[in-house]
């Protein structure tokens, strides 16, 4: 398709020129900066246009662009670019999350290099140091987003710790507190001995670890019970042994006390329905301060809670194990129990699921701790109802049940963190036990003995306000009135629990029943080309910036969009990015060819009766493509959208329409002008359709083709309703003729450019009208006086007779084809015999039978193909 045809009297200087090759590195950065300078991505709350608003899932201030970000941002950018072209006042809200634990860890590591800890600086100076780090090193992802082409409103950039968002946090905390939905209580939480803070349930990563299951004998003589544990060190804090109320084996022990080994204490035997009598010995040790189930048992039976270790996991119980790390203590206690003859059984390795900190990978410790909590029951119910009654749609719909499973069984949310970086809890404690919650417009109590609560809020607390706090809430701002609720939330299905449920609960509560967004569009996770999770430990993590440097941002974006089936994971490999780069190059080269040969958008399209069937076919297909693109966008079917646009552009425009129009370009005159105008129209619309996914190459080509200002602010194409079923049927037949003859030529080993004499006969005048195009595309010469038809192909209303005498030895070719067909027929006989043998089928493994079935199917197809070729070669 790269032939350079110039109409008589025209030349490369008669139309806008493009460089011979597309160089993304030279185009993308300056083009993006021009978009930003012109303010294309900004949003005006005073505009009379309908609003379309999306918030960016705020990346961590410590983070850098990874493939997951690039994937998600590509989808959001495509949606917002299209809506902007459709005439909506479009806001894509940017910003970053302060990432409490992660950011504090980064700065603490920097201090450690100086031989200091945060305690050496003190709280105020440490927080100031974190702000300094943010100013100097944080937020590098913002620059990387520009490289990807994110069309965000940069003037509105927000940070979860900025003044406005901090005010919103304080306001909603105060309101929840006053409504009795925030309280302080001792509960079992997930504690990280490395980060020295509570961790949310949803921030626990469970993985199978090899540990040890030890069965221990408690008590003496007839008052003996055997319990099993993987955390022997916690026995120092046991305050009971529990059995099931109906377990007759232990009925005589319920209410008695038995001796706790290695201590001078005795503990009661209690009956509790939580115990499974069929599991193990049917007796369990109860450590209320170190296990959530044990804590519940302790609450029911009024048991004491004894904490046996400090915040770093160091044993604090007086005795021989004092000062040992929890893992050291585990081994020492097992050894001591063994020495006392208390070990009944040991199983090692014992693989079991263990919670780890999602940030530092440290094994977490269940720990009784005084924390702040949100009473979520009424909030979660409202969040569930909003989806059930249709005010919020979850897409794809089959993920709705996962959402309901979460919000319908949500436990109270621990919101306090033992950090210095974050939103400090706005509660002051007085010298006599007083507690005062202070709102954003209130002054904290002063005087001797008053101190602010030392904890900060869970990062997800502030990000739960993100869709409306970024618009100025709690103030009634024009932005809030214009852009709330958000139109859609685009995020990964893994954030249903982390973030989406939080935003739903807080949004409905803060906005007095108004939803924070109307649609939740969930996407999957990016995986490597083999479908494996990307992980540094696996060595398969990809830096998208490397691929952007090598192939261009458009290539990365198109690859990601092409894999984006709603709610499912996305495998991606470098070969796919290279293929997308090839597509960008194809668009470039085809448009360059079109410009050099008269493609234009000047003037109206000629009336239908002046258009050829090929023109009417491509315009009919173009309008169908516009309708399909709209349907795919509205259904968040990015993979189907990208695939459809790819095949329409590459196959239908570049491989078919351009090729079929070349005779018109060669002939020149009015026919060439019509084809040039149609080609210009098709390229204009197609570049608009492609722009939201591949903005850089399309912008460069479209502005050259049309002379327009920018695709960012150009109109989105509309389906004119033009359809021509007759032209589509005719070109369908034409394509079939060309495809079958091409296949035959390939089977005979003819080179694509090799010319062959041919005689063409048609059963309809409409198909006959395309003879010149068929001959041009297939390299078929007129038959001439010495024409000898050695091959005849009847196909789709045409008969194509070919003279191959000067290109192949027909007799030898027939011998070869016959030999190959005989071999395929023999394979059919053999495979059919095996598949017809009941004894063989009864004994052979499934994969062997499947393989034979596959051989049979292939052999049958080979016989049909070879027979058709032999039939074609019998013509005379």
NULO-5654 format. One record per residue (C-alpha): residue in one letter; x, z, y. Coordinates in steps of 0.2 Angstrom, whole numbers, plus 5000, padded with zeros to 4 digits. Each point is the difference from the previous one (the first is absolute). Layout:
BEGIN
AXZY ...
//
This chain:
BEGIN
X500050005000 X501550015011 X500049815004 X500249975018 X498749865005 X499949955018 X498649885006 X500649845008 X500450035018 X500250194998 X501450114996 X500650184999 X500050025019 X498249955002 X499350174993 X500650185002 X501550044990 X500550134988 X501750044993 X500449934983 X500050174992 X499050165003 X501250155004 X499050165000 X501450105006 X500149905016 X498150005003 X499250174994 X500850135012 X499949915016 X498249944996 X499450184996 X500750065016 X499149875010 X498450054992 X500350185005 X500549965018 X498449905002 X499050144995 X499149914986 X499950164989 X499350125013 X498250055000 X498950035015 X498650144998 X499149925015 X499849834992 X498349934996 X500649934983 X499450084984 X501350134994 X501149994984 X501150154998 X501250044986 X501350155000 X501749984992 X500250124986 X501450105010 X501749984991 X501150155000 X501250025015 X501450014988 X499549844991 X500649825000 X499049854995 X499849984981 X499049874990 X498550125000 X500050005019 X500349815001 X498649974987 X498750115009 X500549945018 X499849824995 X498250034994 X499650095016 X500949885011 X499049854992 X498450095003 X500350045018 X500749835004 X498549914993 X498850125010 X501049975016 X499849814997 X498150034997 X499850075017 X500050194996 X500850135011 X501350044987 X500950164999 X501450044987 X500550175004 X501850044997 X500950174998 X501050124989 X499850164990 X501150155004 X500250024981 X500350195001 X501050044984 X501049835000 X500550015018 X500550184999 X501049964985 X500949865009 X500550115014 X500550154989 X501249884991 X500849955016 X500250185005 X500850044983 X501349875004 X500450115015 X500150154989 X498350075008 X498350044995 X498449995010 X500050195000 X501749995010 X499149905013 X498350105000 X498349925000 X499949945018 X501749925000 X499849924983 X498349925005 X500949935015 X501449934989 X498749914989 X499249925016 X501849955004 X500249924983 X498349915002 X500649925017 X501649954993 X499849954982 X498150024995 X498849865000 X501149854995 X498649934990 X499249955017 X501349875003 X499949944982 X498149985002 X500449885014 X501149904989 X498549984987 X498949945014 X498850155002 X498749965014 X499850185005 X499650075018 X501750075004 X499450075016 X498950124990 X501350064988 X499750184995 X500950144991 X499150144991 X500950135010 X499749925017 X499150105013 X498349914998 X500050024981 X500650175000 X498550055011 X498949924988 X500750104986 X499850165009 X498249965005 X499449964982 X501050154993 X499150115013 X498349924996 X500250024981 X500650185002 X498550055011 X498849924987 X500850104986 X500749854992 X501850065002 X500650174993 X501550094994 X500250064982 X501250044986 X499949874987 X501149914988 X500949855008 X501349884995 X501750065007 X501649905002 X501550114999 X501049875008 X498949955015 X499450185001 X498249965003 X498449984992 X499649834993 X498249924999 X499349974983 X500049815004 X501950015004 X500550064983 X500849874989 X499750044981 X501349944988 X500450044982 X501550124999 X500950064984 X499850195000 X499850144987 X498450074993 X500450184995 X498750114990 X500250195004 X499450154992 X499250135012 X499550184994 X500550104985 X499350024982 X498149964999 X500049985019 X501049844999 X499649835008 X500949845000 X500049895016 X500949845004 X500849955016 X501249865008 X500450125015 X500750164991 X500650075017 X498250025006 X499750134986 X500850135012 X498449985011 X498750004985 X498650125004 X498949964985 X499849914983 X498349904999 X499049954985 X498349924998 X498550124999 X499449934984 X501750004991 X499850134986 X501950004996 X500350105016 X498350095003 X500850174996 X501349975013 X498949965015 X500150145012 X501650084993 X501749995008 X501649934991 X501850015005 X500849865010 X501749964993 X501650025011 X499050125012 X499350175001 X498349945002 X498449984990 X498749875003 X498249994995 X499249884988 X498549925009 X498749884993 X499749855010 X499049844996 X501449895008 X501150034985 X499949864986 X500050104983 X500549844991 X501649975011 X501650084993 X499750184995 X498450025011 X500950135011 X500849965017 X501150105011 X499250025018 X501249995015 X498850005015 X501349975013 X500849854992 X498649894992 X498449945007 X499050034984 X500750174998 X499650045018 X498249964997 X500050114984 X500850145011 X498649985013 X498750024987 X500850154992 X500750095015 X501849984994 X501550045011 X501049855006 X501950024998 X501249875008 X501650004990 X501049885011 X500449965018 X499749845010 X501649924993 X499550044982 X501250154998 X499450144989 X499550165010 X499550124987 X501250144998 X501050004984 X501349894991 X499249845006 X500050045018 X500849875011 X500049864987 X499349835003 X498349974991 X500849884988 X501550114997 X498850154997 X499049894988 X501549994988 X500550185003 X498350074996 X499849894984 X501750074994 X499450185004 X498449974991 X500949934985 X501150155000 X498550114999 X499349904986 X498549945011 X500249824997 X498849934987 X500349825002 X501049885012 X499749815002 X501249905009 X500049885008 X498250025004 X499449865011 X498650055012 X499449945018 X500950095014 X499649995019 X501449945011 X500150005019 X499649825005 X501350005014 X501550094992 X499649994981 X500350194998 X498950084986 X498650095009 X499650184998 X498150064999 X500150155012 X498850125007 X500149985019 X499050045016 X499549845007 X498749915012 X498649904991 X498749885004 X498350034992 X499749834995 X498350004990 X498849955015 X501349885007 X500349924983 X498149984997 X499949915016 X501449894996 X499249954983 X498349975008 X500749885012 X500549894986 X498550024989 X498849965014 X501049845005 X500650065017 X501849974993 X500449864988 X501450024987 X500849844995 X500249964986 X498450094995 X500650064983 X501250125009 X498550095008 X499950114984 X501850065002 X499650055017 X498450094995 X501050094986 X501150075013 X498950055014 X498650074988 X501350124992 X501150045015 X500850175001 X500350095016 X501549925009 X501650105004 X500549945017 X501450125005 X501849954998 X501550125002 X501049885011 X500549995018 X499749825003 X498249965002 X498450065008 X500150185001 X498450094995 X499150055016 X499750184995 X500750165008 X500150164991 X499950175009 X500950164998 X498550084992 X499549864988 X499049905013 X499949814997 X499649885014 X499949814998 X500449915016 X499249835005 X500949875010 X499350065017 X500250184996 X501450125004 X500850104985 X499950195001 X501550085008 X500850174999 X501050104989 X499949974982 X499149835001 X500849864990 X499549834995 X499849964981 X501649934994 X499349874989 X499749815004 X498649894994 X500149894986 X500549825006 X498449934992 X499050115012 X500549915015 X500049834992 X498250034994 X499549985019 X501049845002 X498549885002 X499350095014 X501450115008 X500949845004 X498549955010 X500150155011 X498850124990 X499550145004 X499849925017 X498649875002 X501149865004 X499649815003 X501149974985 X499050114989 X498449935005 X500649824998 X501050014984 X499250144990 X499650004986 X501449894994 X499549844992 X501050014984 X501450114993 X501249914989 X501150114989 X500650034982 X498850074987 X501350144998 X499550075017 X498250034995 X500450184998 X501550025012 X499349935015 X498349914998 X499050154995 X500850105014 X499549875013 X498249994993 X499850195001 X500850025017 X499249855007 X498250044996 X500350185006 X500849965016 X498949855005 X498450094996 X499549904985 X500849835005 X501149924987 X501949975005 X499949834993 X498749884992 X501049934986 X501450064989 X501049854993 X501250074986 X501549904994 X501250044985 X501850045000 X501549885001 X500949994983 X501549894994 X499849844992 X499850084983 X498650115006 X501150165001 X499950135013 X501449985013 X501150145000 X501850045006 X500350074982 X499549844992 X501149905012 X498649885004 X499650055018 X500049855012 X500350005019 X498849885007 X501249975015 X501249924988 X498749884994 X499549975018 X501849965005 X500149884985 X498349925000 X499150045016 X498650125004 X498749874996 X500649984982 X500050194997 X498250015008 X499349864990 X500750064984 X499250175003 X498449935005 X499949894984 X500250154989 X498750115009 X498550014988 X498950155007 X500450164992 X501349944988 X501950014999 X501149865007 X501549944990 X501349915010 X501649914997 X501349915010 X499649834992 X498250025007 X500750035018 X501149844998 X498449904994 X499150065016 X501549955011 X499949834991 X498150005006 X500550035018 X501349864999 X498649894993 X498950045014 X501449975012 X500549834993 X498349944998 X499550045018 X501649925006 X499649844990 X498250005007 X500750015018 X501249864997 X498649894994 X498650035013 X499150164995 X499150065016 X498650125006 X499749895015 X498249945002 X498550024989 X500049964982 X499349834996 X498249994994 X499750014982 X499749814998 X501749965007 X500950124987 X500649944983 X499550094984 X501750095000 X499750065018 X498250064996 X500750084984 X501350115008 X498850055015 X498750054987 X501350104990 X500750075017 X498350085004 X499850064983 X501750095002 X499450085016 X498550074992 X501050064985 X501350085011 X498650105010 X499250064983 X501750064994 X500550085016 X498350095001 X500250064982 X501850055002 X500649884986 X501749965007 X500749934984 X498649884998 X500149955018 X501949975000 X499849904983 X498649895007 X501049975016 X501649964991 X499249874988 X498949925014 X501549985011 X501349954987 X498949904988 X498549935010 X500849975017 X501949974997 X499949924982 X498449915001 X499449965017 X501749965008 X500549894985 X498349915000 X500149975019 X501849935000 X499349824998 X499050035016 X501650065009 X501049864994 X498749875005 X499850085017 X498649955012 X498350095002 X500050054982 X501750105003 X499250085015 X498550064991 X501150074986 X501150085013 X498650095008 X499250064984 X501750064994 X500250095017 X498350084998 X500450064982 X501750075005 X499350095015 X498750094990 X501150044985 X501350075011 X498750115008 X499450064983 X501850044994 X500550085016 X499550184997 X501050004984 X501549905005 X500050015019 X501749945005 X500249834992 X498149965004 X500250055018 X501649895002 X499149854992 X498350025008 X500750015018 X501049854997 X498649904992 X498650065013 X501050055015 X498950165000 X500550175007 X500150104984 X499150014983 X499950195003 X498649975013 X499449834994 X498249984993 X499750044982 X499449844991 X498149984996 X499249914986 X499249855008 X498949984985 X500749824997 X500049964981 X500149844992 X499650014981 X500249814998 X501850005007 X500550154990 X499449914984 X500949845005 X501650085004 X499850114984 X499949844990 X501549935010 X501050164996 X499649994982 X500649824999 X501650045009 X500350164989 X499849914984 X501149855004 X501350125007 X499950104983 X500249844990 X501549945011 X500850174997 X499750004981 X500849835000 X501650065009 X499749905016 X500850065016 X498750055014 X500749865011 X500149874987 X498949855004 X498949934986 X498949845000 X498250044998 X498249934999 X498650115007 X498249984995 X498650115007 X498250034995 X499550055018 X500349925017 X500350185007 X501550034988 X500649825003 X500250045018 X501450114997 X501149884990 X501349995014 X500250194999 X500050004982 X501449874999 X501050095014 X499950174992 X500449944982 X501349875005 X499049864992 X500449825004 X498949855000 X499949934982 X500849835003 X500049844990 X501050074985 X499050154999 X499950074982 X498850154998 X501050114987 X499050165004 X498150025005 X499350165007 X498150015002 X499750155012 X498650065012 X499249845003 X501649905001 X501149904988 X501850005003 X501149874991 X501850025001 X501449884996 X501450124992 X501049864993 X501350015013 X500150194999 X499950064982 X500149934982 X498150014996 X500349984981 X501350144999 X498950115011 X498549974988 X501250054985 X500550165009 X498250055005 X499449964982 X501450114992 X499650145012 X498149994996 X500350004982 X501050165002 X498650085010 X498749954987 X501150074986 X500150175010 X498149995001 X499849994982 X501250144996 X499350125013 X498249964995 X500550044982 X500750175004 X498550045011 X498849954987 X500850114987 X499050174999 X501450094990 X501349955014 X498950065014 X499650164991 X501950054999 X500849915015 X500250115016 X499049955015 X501449945010 X500549884986 X498249934998 X499949985019 X501749905000 X499349884987 X498449985010 X501149965015 X501049874990 X498349924994 X499449995018 X501649925006 X500149874986 X498249955003 X500349975019 X501649904995 X499149894989 X498749965013 X501349975013 X501149894989 X498549904994 X499549975018 X501749935004 X500049894984 X498349935005 X500749965017 X501549914993 X498949884990 X499449905014 X500549825002 
//
